[in-house]
Amino acid sequence: MWIREEIAAAVSTLGARAMELADDAALAVERRAELDFATPGHRPLWERLLNVESIHDANAWRCIEALVLGPATLLVRDAQGLCAVRFERGPDLVAAIGECSGFTFYVLDDANHFLLAFNDHDVLIGCGAAAEWVGRLRSREV
C-alpha cells in the first residue's frame, strides 16, 4: 500500500477533519516550502533545508502536536509521487501519522511560518519558527 492510501485510510478510521489537495495545489505547497526554507537542488528536501535545528529521536514526531495546534499540511513525496493533505488540527495530523508505516514527511502551517521534517533516519528537523522549538525539544524544555 502506498503512503497516500495509508494516510487516507488513517483519516477515515480516525474521522479526522482532513482533505487531500489536488496535484497542482500539492505541488504549490512543495514549491513554497522549497522557496522559503531550502536551497535549490535535486536532493531530498530535508537535505537542503536552511537554518535548521534537529533532534535524532525515533519518537520525536509525536511531539509535533504541541507546535501544530491549528490547520497544517502534511506533505509526502514517495515512489507514487507527491501527496499533500491539509488537516484542520495538529493532533489529528499526528494521530494519522501514527496509523501509518514509517515514512519521510513534512508539515507546514498555513501561514508558512514553519516547516517540520521527519526523515527515514528518525531525525526531526525544524525550520523557520519551528527551529527554536526543535532546539528546545532537544534540550527537553518543551
Secondary structure, DSSP 8 states (H G I E B T S, - for coil): --HHHHHHHHHHHHT--EEE--HHHHHHHHHHHHHHHB-SSSS-HHHHB-S-EEEE-TTGGGGGGGT--S-EEEEEEETTEEEEEEES-HHHHHHHHHTS----EEEEETT--EEEEE-TTSEEEEEEHHHHHHHHHHTT--
